Amino acid sequence: MRSKKPILASVCILTMILVMFLSSAGFPGPVQAAAVQNLAAGKPATASGHADVYVASNVTDGNQGTYWESINNAFPQWIQVDLGKESAINQAVLKLPPGWESRSQTLSIQGSMDGTNFSTIKGAAGYTFDPNTSNTVTIDFPAVNARYVRINVTANTGWPAAQFSEIEIYGTSGGGTGPVAIPGKIEAENYSAMNGIQTEPTTDTGGGLNVGWIHVGDWLDYDVNVQDAGTYAVEYRVASNASTGELQLQSGPATLATTKVPNTGGWQNWQTVTAYVTLNAGPQTLRIYASGYDFNINWIRFVQDNGDHEPPTAPTNLAFTQPTPDTIKLTWNAATDNAGVAGYDIYANGQLRSSVNGSTLTFTDNQPSNATVSYYVIAKDAAGNSSAPSNTVTRFGSGDNHTGRGANMPFTILEAESSSNKTNGTKLAPNFTPGDFAGEASGRSAVYLDANGEYVEFTLTSPANAFVLRNAVAENTTGTISVYVDGVDKGNFTVTSKYSYVYATPSTLGRLGYDNSGSKAYWLYEDSQLMLDQVYPKGTKIKIQKDAGDVPWIYVDMIETENVAPAASNPDPNKYVQVSGTKSIEQALAEFRQDPTKKGIFIPAGEWTIPSKIYLYGRATEIIGAGPWHTKLMAPQNQTNTDVGFNIGSEANGSTIKNLSAWGNYVYRQDGPGKFIDGNGMRNVTIDNVWAEHFVCLYWGVNSSYNTFKNNRIKNMFADGINMTNGSSYNVIDNNYARGTGDDSFALFSAIDAGGSYNVGNKYTNLTATNVRRAAAFAVYGGQGNVFQNLYGADTLTYPGVTISSLSFGYNTLGFGDQDTVIDGVTLDRTGGDFWTSVGADDKINDYQNFGAIWFFGGDRSFKNILVKNVDINNPVYFGLMFQSKSPENLPMTNVRLENININNPTRYGIKLVAKAEDGQGPVIGSASFTNVKVNTPGIKAIYGEDKSPNFKVIKVSGNNW
């Protein structure tokens, strides 16, 4: 056994005393290497995996008391050190903590130049680690050249895992290579030292390797010899699938240049970017430092400056026409340049789409008619200088709802109550009442079928073979409802109330979603899924009909129609370990971790039960499915409230999970467990095309930054869809659809109870949130420099469409900071609602606090620097804009600006200044400015509460109609 924790401290003290005594008495210490330079000191170490917190980096940290331990009971295991460059080596010194009891490990030593192809330096043998010799083993071997040194372990007599506290490699650094001459070209993988990166084969011209997996703070050092002092153009050969790349060229403490890396449209789509630097003559070390992330570098070239640093002007008047529905023709006015424009780069949705020569001022693109695409153009000259982008133009897809606002998803929604449908059922009169089958429906209406032969018939507006039916059936019911295609019976949807009918007490609703106890049922609707036998064309009739043997009654709310591609296959069996009936997800991950040539695992089509959380660690991991309709990860369906999903450790930063669905089994809310993705401190993780239902959250981020959540479907959750907290910054939440979340669908909460500071630089873009069961579609609680843009929210059951609040909720939080929080481009339909009590309120119409479509709530933290613009509020439950302050703090709202807002058909007021929300609360304090804010056909009047709020200033700038 390894009794290293209980007695380690006392043993270490005794060992220190013994070593000091032996040294002073003249006894020899541990054997020292013949070569005096430890080439592994401080260098990056990677491993086949690790147990608990005993990570690979401990073996090169110079501390014999820390150690690496491999995964247990899974020999063979390995650990390797990257020496940074080819080096002549002849000795390895391996150590364990000095107080551990004796053990023998069977191991071999291997070497490699590229980190992939290894040869044996020292064959397998058993080596004894003895505390009487400080648990140190010295292994000599004939001098060889290597850059990567791997220790491969097959047995350990003291513990069922490989263990080392220090790995020291001795020899001569450099392997006979000298500094690179400048002017000249440097292959990116030929660094002398680095931190954080990995290499991979490149498809760029010339082949070889590129460096990648680059995160903020990673760096590469290059030894160079500058022939002549002066100004040089430094060209970087880069590729990226994101717009987050940035690098700096550094010399000692000085930053010589900072260069943006564009989105080139793929990890192997290569482009050259240029900066200009002044270098001194002679030998020196230059560092490339990653100040951004997610990009690859293939080479760096230094050429003598030609003197042209002036970029072209930006192209102007970018516009488009559509010769056909699938064709987009761009035109622009020419840029100018002192030496002439050499060409133009055309970007679509932030990715390089194409390039044309400098005399061409048009480009024709082919895009599906239902795709929303934004374009801009950049001019270039022969010296490599690039202009600022042109203006941006956007072609909204024909399949987008709500004039292009919100997510652009692959499905189309058809409302059951639409006049374009045929039905002999009962259309419900709309209302806004939670716990009512109309009030909780999309569009606040549905169709009721309660007799055999009753139906609602939809007409496909685009080809489809897969359908989601939003419906409500009786409590404690599981059954079927029949489906007909052009009059032909095609089977049934399975419908259930397993995850609906959540109970609460109407008087407060404060525990709604938590306990599933109370006197009234809420959250009545649930989804059912069905894939049919073929793709049916536009115009096909899809009939949902109650037949004999079906459920006694059903409310049909909507269907989603989708044309789903066949299940995808493993993209590269040599790179992705495939899950199968005989190889579980955990086993596939273990195999991946033991093979550094693998990128991750592939989970093929099928239902795969995951009984608990799956931990990702060791290195960045790709989890790829066959598509969310095909690869289904299932919580045990005979259980409830089981915590399943993925937990992403810090060593797995940079991981990707995509193209799959996940089906939880939560039936009520528990705060803490229940997130499909766990990962506090997560960095550079991508969650893409994931469909998740019946969890508490998709993700709740704590100090999580530089992550991307895109193209996801988040449905029927018991709390938030995605919420970023505790300093989570620079995340991209883009093109996601949420329906039926049990708390804010998309939120930022600038709490610091678990560390961190302001949430900054997050981008929440192209989002849809509907039928939010508790709280808001979009919410921001403090932070600064965050952007919410192109949003669609509808049918919130209890709360606003957008909440902007500085309430701490009793946590250690920050309010809003000095940089603007921007909410830009929002459509809200039928939002607002009732929650909490309103004892003693002014303007009291029921027992609840009544919420508007957008709620500005100055809480117990600072509320400032808010810009809301380009908003359409349609048919709000009560009000369009609502301003409220918390007492007794009464902190004023400052620098709040509202621009270009249309409030259409509010049932009461366009704008409400809350004078008294309940006893002891109010009136609102501070000010807000209004520019081009229009209130159209209010139920009572345009604005309420000005005369009741003497300490709130309404600043009417211009363009208002009230």
C-alpha positions, 0 to 999 in steps of 0.5 A: 500500500501507499501510506503517503497521506497520514504519515507523509509530513512526519516522514519528510521531517525525519528524512530532512534531518537524516539528509542534513546529518549524512551530508555534514558527516561526509556521506555521499548523497544520491547519485548525480547525473554526469551531465549537469543540465536538467533539460526537463526542468519546468518543461511541459509534461503530458500523460496517458491520464491522472488520478485525482489531483496528481497531475502530470505537471508535478514531475517537472516542478522541481518539488519532490513532494508533489507527484503524478499518479496515473489512472489506477488499475489500467496498466500500461500508463505513460508520462512524457516531457517535451524538452522544447527542442532536439537535445542530446540526452544520456541519463534519466533520474526518476524520483518519488516523494522521499518518505514513501515506502519502497516499491519497484516499478517496471518501465522503459524509456522512449524518445521521439522527435515529433511526439508521435513516433517513439523508439526505445531508448532503454528497454523495460526493466524493474527499478527499485525506489528506496527511501534509504536513497531518497527514493531516487533512481538514476538510469544511464543510457548511450547518448541519443537525440530526442525532443520528447522523452516518455516513461512507459510503466507496466507494473508497480509493486507499491500501488496499482498505478504509475507514480513519479514525483520528478523526472529529470533528463540530463544531456546537452540542449539543442542537439547541435542546432543553432539559432535561425537566421533573420531574415528567414523562415521558422517552422512553428514547431521548431521552438526552443521552449513552449508552454501549453501548445500541441502539434499536429500534421498540417495540410498547408503547402509543404506539409509537416507540422503546425502548432495548435490547441492555443489558449490565452497565456500559451507561448513559443520561444525561438532562438534567432540571430538577426543579421542586421538591425532594422524594421522587418515584416513578420508574416504569420501563417495562421488558421482558425475556425473562430474570431478570437485569435490574437498573438504578440511578438515579444522580446524580453519584457517588450511587446514588439507587435500585436496581431489579430488572427482572422477567422479563416473558415477552418483549422487547416484553411491557411492565411498569412497575416503581417505585422512590422517590428524593429529588431536589434542585431545579434543572437536573441530569443523571440517569443510568440505569446497568445493574447487570444485563443483558438488558432493554429500557426504553421510558420513565421517568416521575417523579411526586410521591410519594404516601407509600405505600412499604409493599409487601404481604406475600407470598402464602402456601400456594401449591398446585396441583391438576390437573383434567386432565393439561393443566390446572393450577389454582393457589390461594393465601392472600391477601396483606395491605397497608396500602392494600389489595392491587390484584392478583397476578402469576403467574409460570411458570418465572420468566416473567410468565404472567398477572395477576389482581385483588386479590380473586382467589386462584386461577388456572388455567393450560394446559400440556402434560402433559409440561412441567415448570412451576414457579410463584410469585405476587407481590402488588401494591398500587395504589402499585406496590409488590410483595411478595416471591414466594410459595412455589414449587410445581412440576408435574413433566411426565409425560414427564420421567424420574427424578421431574422431575430433569434436563433436560426435552427434547422427546424420550422415551427407550426402553431396548431391554432394557426388559421392556415391549419384544418381542425375539427377540434377546439381552439382555445381562447388566448389568456395569460394564466399560468397553470392554464392550457391556453396560458402556458401554450406557445402563442397562448392558444392550442387545439383541444382534441377529446373525441375520436376522429378529432384532428389538427392538420398542418401543411409542411412549409419545407421538406421534413422527416422528423417532428416534435409535438408539443402537447399536454395530456392528463396527469399520470398518463402515457399513451399515443396520438396518431399521425397521418401523412397525406391521409395515410396512417404513419403510426403514433407519437408517444405522449406522456405527462411524466415530466409535466404537472409540477405543483406549487402554491398559487399565493406566492409561487416562490417554490415553483419547480422545486418541491413539486408540492402544492395545490395547483399544477403548472408546467403542463406541456411536454414534447414528443419526438417522431422520425418518419420513414422518408423525407416528405416534400413541402406541401405535405399534409401532417395530421395529428388525430385522436383515434381509438386506443389513443389517450382520452384527450390531448392539447396540441400546441405546435409541431417542429418539422425538420429534415434530418440527415442520416446518421453520421459515421466516425469522421476518422477511425484512426483519430476517434475511438468508437463506442460500441455494444462492447466498448462503453463511453468510459472504456472508449475514453480510457483508450483515447487517454492512453493514445496521444494520437487520438483526438477523442471518441465517436458515439454512433447512433443509438440510445446509450445509458449514462448512469452517472457523470462522465469525467473528462481529464488528461487533455482536450477531448472531442466527444462527437455523436452521429447527430442529435436525432441519432446519438442519444445519451440517456439517464436511467429512465427507471430513476428520477433526478439522476446527476448525469452528463459530462464534468470537464476538468481543467486538464481537458480545457479545449474539449468539444462536445457536439452532435448528440442529444441528452435526455435527463430524468429530472422531475423537479429542481435541485440546486447543485446537481443536474447540469448536463455540463459541469466544469468550473473554471472551464476554458476554450470548451465548445458545446455545439449542436447538443439537444438537452432535455429534462435536466436542471441546467445545460450549464452553470458556469463559475469562473468559466471563460473563452467557451463557445455554446452554439447551435444547441437546443435546450428544452424543458429544464427545471432551472436555467438554460445557460448561466455564467457567473463568478468572473465568467468572461469572453464566452460566446453564446450563439445561435441557441434555442431554448423552450420551457426552461424553469428559470432564466433561459440565458443569463449572466450573474456577476456573483463573486461568492465562488471567486472571480470579478466582473463578468466581462466581454461575453457575447449572447447572440442570435438566441431564442427563448420561448415558454419560459416557465419561471423567470426571464428569457434573457437576464443580466445581473451585473457585469460590464462590457457584455452584449446581448444581440439579435434575440427573440423571446416569447410567452414568458409565464411569470416574468419579463422577456428581459431582466436587467437587475442589480439584485444580489439575491443575498450573495456576494455580488458585483453590480454593473461596472464602468463599461456599457452593458448593451442589449441590441436587436430584440423582439419580445412577443407576449412577455411579462407575467405575475410572480411574488406577492404585492401586498400594499402595492399601488396600481394593484390589479391582483395578488401578484407583482406584475412584470413588464416585457423589460424590467429594469430593477435597481437592486442592492448593487450599482445599476449603471451604464445600460444601453437598450436599443432596437427593440420591438415589444408586441402584446406585452402581458402588462407593460413594455418597460418597467423601472423599479428600485429596491428599498431601503438601499434606494440606489439610483439608476444612472446612464440608462439609455433607451433608443429605437423601441416600439411598444405595441398594444400593451394591455396597460401601459407602455412604460411603468415607473413602479411607485410601490411594488409592495409594502416598503418597496419604492418608488423608483430612483434615478434616471433614464433617457428615451430616444425614439421610443414609441408606445402604440395603442396602450390599454390605459396610457403611455406612461404610469408613475411619473407623478409618483416617482419624484426622484426619477427623471424621465429624459425625453431626448427626441422622437418619442410619441408620448 
